[in-house]
């Protein structure tokens, strides 16, 4: 699939001049493999991993629409861009409904084609949603908390959920009833909160959660 530098693209284009030209134009950003008919394109698509495919409509042996339908029927979810001279709206609808993700008409701009392929192969990794708790950094999504020295404590789902509720409103004192309502079943007893607070203090620090006597709990200021 993706190399360290360039995503792998399968280009299925039968024009003996245009196919190599497209490959050459894309090579600075992508690793391109050219197939010159639908049958070869189907074989390569099914037997090798690709980051995206560029498929012509008017292919010999198996036309582009049939090729795309065959790939989707086999469960191949690789993004597909149709590149064809058939640019009418109804033709675009036909191609997209067959399973393509994008559609470009010939003649085309090479820079636009490359940009569309970058968009199809782009993956987004959202930044970790972390909260500072004293000297510690809490990642609710990963259910972990990291000390200032780099040691990581893994939490259970309930432990992480309890810590997240408290940390999101650091000035608020939560009653046991508040926390039961937010995190547990209404039939659970308030003592379950005390149990999870005990677990968190034992795993992280006694000061990670502060007891406000007569009221409940509040996020603390743990230090290493």
C-alpha positions as CSV (number, residue, x, y, z in Angstrom):
1,X,0.0,0.0,0.0
2,X,1.4,3.4,0.9
3,X,5.2,3.6,0.8
4,X,7.0,5.8,3.2
5,X,6.9,8.6,0.7
6,X,4.2,8.1,-1.9
7,X,0.7,6.5,-2.0
8,X,0.2,3.6,-4.4
9,X,-2.1,4.3,-7.3
10,X,-3.5,1.8,-9.8
11,X,-4.1,3.5,-13.2
12,X,-6.3,1.7,-15.7
13,X,-6.1,3.5,-19.0
14,X,-5.9,1.9,-22.5
15,X,-4.7,5.0,-24.4
16,X,-1.1,4.1,-25.3
17,X,0.0,7.7,-25.2
18,X,-2.1,9.0,-22.4
19,X,-1.5,6.2,-19.9
20,X,2.2,6.7,-19.6
21,X,1.8,10.4,-19.7
22,X,-0.6,10.3,-16.7
23,X,1.8,8.0,-14.9
24,X,4.7,10.5,-15.5
25,X,2.6,13.5,-14.3
26,X,1.6,11.7,-11.1
27,X,5.0,10.1,-10.3
28,X,6.3,13.1,-8.2
29,X,3.5,12.5,-5.6
30,X,2.4,8.9,-6.2
31,X,3.8,5.4,-7.0
32,X,1.8,4.5,-10.2
33,X,1.1,1.1,-11.8
34,X,-0.5,1.1,-15.2
35,X,-3.0,-1.5,-16.5
36,X,-4.1,-1.2,-20.1
37,X,-7.4,-3.1,-20.0
38,X,-10.2,-3.9,-17.6
39,X,-9.2,-7.5,-17.1
40,X,-5.7,-6.6,-16.1
41,X,-7.0,-3.8,-13.9
42,X,-9.3,-6.2,-12.1
43,X,-6.6,-8.7,-11.5
44,X,-4.2,-6.1,-10.1
45,X,-7.0,-4.5,-8.0
46,X,-7.9,-7.8,-6.4
47,X,-4.4,-9.1,-5.8
48,X,-2.5,-6.0,-4.6
49,X,-3.3,-3.3,-2.1
50,X,-3.8,0.3,-3.4
51,X,-4.4,3.6,-1.9
52,X,-6.5,4.8,-4.8
53,X,-7.4,3.9,-8.4
54,X,-7.9,6.0,-11.5
55,X,-10.1,4.2,-14.0
56,X,-11.1,5.1,-17.6
57,X,-14.6,4.4,-18.8
58,X,-14.0,3.1,-22.3
59,X,-11.7,0.2,-21.5
60,X,-11.2,-2.9,-23.7
61,X,-12.2,-6.4,-22.4
62,X,-14.1,-4.9,-19.5
63,X,-15.3,-1.3,-19.5
64,X,-14.7,1.0,-16.5
65,X,-18.2,0.8,-15.1
66,X,-18.3,-3.0,-15.1
67,X,-14.8,-3.0,-13.5
68,X,-15.9,-0.7,-10.7
69,X,-19.0,-2.7,-10.0
70,X,-17.0,-5.9,-10.0
71,X,-14.6,-4.4,-7.4
72,X,-17.3,-3.1,-5.2
73,X,-19.1,-6.5,-5.4
74,X,-15.9,-8.1,-4.2
75,X,-15.8,-5.8,-1.2
76,X,-12.9,-3.6,-2.5
77,X,-13.4,-0.2,-0.7
78,X,-10.3,1.5,-2.2
79,X,-11.2,5.1,-3.4
80,X,-11.8,5.2,-7.1
81,X,-11.6,8.2,-9.5
82,X,-13.1,7.9,-12.9
83,X,-11.1,9.8,-15.6
84,X,-12.9,9.8,-18.9
85,X,-14.0,11.8,-22.0
86,X,-17.6,11.2,-21.0
87,X,-18.3,14.3,-19.1
88,X,-22.1,14.7,-19.3
89,X,-23.9,15.0,-16.1
90,X,-25.8,11.7,-16.6
91,X,-22.5,9.9,-17.3
92,X,-21.1,11.3,-14.1
93,X,-24.1,10.1,-12.1
94,X,-23.8,6.7,-13.7
95,X,-20.1,6.4,-12.7
96,X,-20.6,7.7,-9.1
97,X,-23.7,5.4,-8.6
98,X,-21.6,2.5,-9.8
99,X,-19.3,3.0,-6.8
100,X,-16.7,5.7,-7.9
101,X,-15.7,8.3,-5.3
102,X,-14.8,11.0,-7.8
103,X,-15.1,11.8,-11.5
104,X,-13.0,13.9,-13.8
105,X,-13.5,14.6,-17.5
106,X,-10.9,14.7,-20.2
107,X,-9.1,16.9,-21.1
108,X,-8.0,17.4,-17.5
109,X,-5.6,19.5,-15.5
110,X,-2.8,17.4,-14.1
111,X,-2.5,19.5,-11.0
112,X,-6.2,19.1,-10.2
113,X,-6.0,15.3,-10.7
114,X,-3.1,15.1,-8.3
115,X,-4.9,17.3,-5.8
116,X,-8.0,15.1,-6.0
117,X,-5.9,12.0,-5.5
118,X,-4.3,13.5,-2.5
119,X,-7.7,14.2,-1.1
120,X,-8.9,10.6,-1.7
121,X,-5.8,9.2,-0.1
122,X,-5.6,11.6,2.8
123,X,-6.2,10.3,6.3
124,X,-6.9,12.5,9.3
125,X,-5.7,11.8,12.7
126,X,-7.4,14.0,15.2
127,X,-5.1,15.5,17.8
128,X,-5.4,13.7,21.2
129,X,-8.0,15.3,23.4
130,X,-6.0,15.7,26.6
131,X,-6.8,17.4,29.9
132,X,-4.2,18.6,32.4
133,X,-4.8,17.4,35.9
134,X,-2.1,18.8,38.2
135,X,1.2,17.6,36.8
136,X,-0.5,14.8,34.9
137,X,-1.9,14.7,31.3
138,X,-5.2,12.8,30.9
139,X,-6.2,11.3,27.5
140,X,-9.9,10.3,27.9
141,X,-10.0,8.7,24.5
142,X,-7.0,6.4,25.2
143,X,-8.2,5.9,28.8
144,X,-4.7,6.7,30.0
145,X,-3.0,9.3,32.2
146,X,0.6,10.3,31.8
147,X,2.9,11.7,34.5
148,X,5.3,14.6,33.9
149,X,8.1,12.0,33.9
150,X,6.4,10.0,31.1
151,X,5.0,7.1,33.0
152,X,1.6,6.0,31.8
153,X,-1.3,4.6,33.8
154,X,-4.0,2.7,31.9
155,X,-7.5,3.1,33.3
156,X,-10.7,1.1,32.9
157,X,-13.6,2.6,31.0
158,X,-15.4,3.5,34.2
159,X,-12.3,4.9,35.8
160,X,-11.6,7.1,32.8
161,X,-15.2,8.2,32.5
162,X,-15.3,9.3,36.2
163,X,-12.0,11.1,35.9
164,X,-13.2,12.9,32.7
165,X,-16.5,14.1,34.3
166,X,-14.6,15.6,37.3
167,X,-11.8,17.1,35.2
168,X,-14.1,18.8,32.7
169,X,-15.5,20.9,35.6
170,X,-12.6,21.4,38.0
171,X,-14.3,24.0,40.1
172,X,-17.4,21.9,40.7
173,X,-18.0,19.6,43.7
174,X,-19.9,16.6,42.5
175,X,-22.2,14.7,44.9
176,X,-22.2,10.9,44.7
177,X,-25.8,11.2,43.3
178,X,-24.5,13.5,40.5
179,X,-21.9,11.0,39.5
180,X,-24.3,8.0,39.7
181,X,-26.6,9.9,37.4
182,X,-23.9,10.7,34.9
183,X,-22.0,7.4,34.9
184,X,-23.9,4.5,36.4
185,X,-27.3,2.9,36.6
186,X,-29.9,4.6,38.9
187,X,-30.2,1.5,41.0
188,X,-26.4,1.5,41.8
189,X,-25.6,2.5,45.4
190,X,-23.5,5.7,46.1
191,X,-20.8,3.5,47.5
192,X,-19.8,2.4,44.0
193,X,-18.4,6.0,43.5
194,X,-16.2,5.6,46.6
195,X,-14.9,2.3,45.2
196,X,-13.8,3.9,41.9
197,X,-12.3,6.9,43.6
198,X,-10.3,4.5,45.7
199,X,-9.1,2.7,42.5
200,X,-8.1,6.0,40.9
201,X,-6.2,7.2,43.9
202,X,-4.4,3.9,44.2
203,X,-3.4,3.9,40.5
204,X,-2.5,7.6,40.2
205,X,-2.1,9.6,43.4
206,X,-4.1,10.1,46.6
207,X,-4.5,13.8,45.6
208,X,-6.0,13.1,42.1
209,X,-9.5,13.4,43.6
210,X,-10.3,15.6,46.5
211,X,-12.9,14.7,49.1
212,X,-15.1,17.7,50.1
213,X,-16.5,16.5,53.4
214,X,-20.3,16.5,53.6
215,X,-20.6,17.2,49.9
216,X,-18.8,14.9,47.5
217,X,-15.8,14.9,45.2
218,X,-13.8,17.3,43.2
219,X,-10.8,16.9,40.8
220,X,-7.6,17.4,42.6
221,X,-4.0,18.5,41.9
222,X,-1.9,15.3,41.8
223,X,1.9,15.7,41.7
224,X,4.7,13.3,41.1
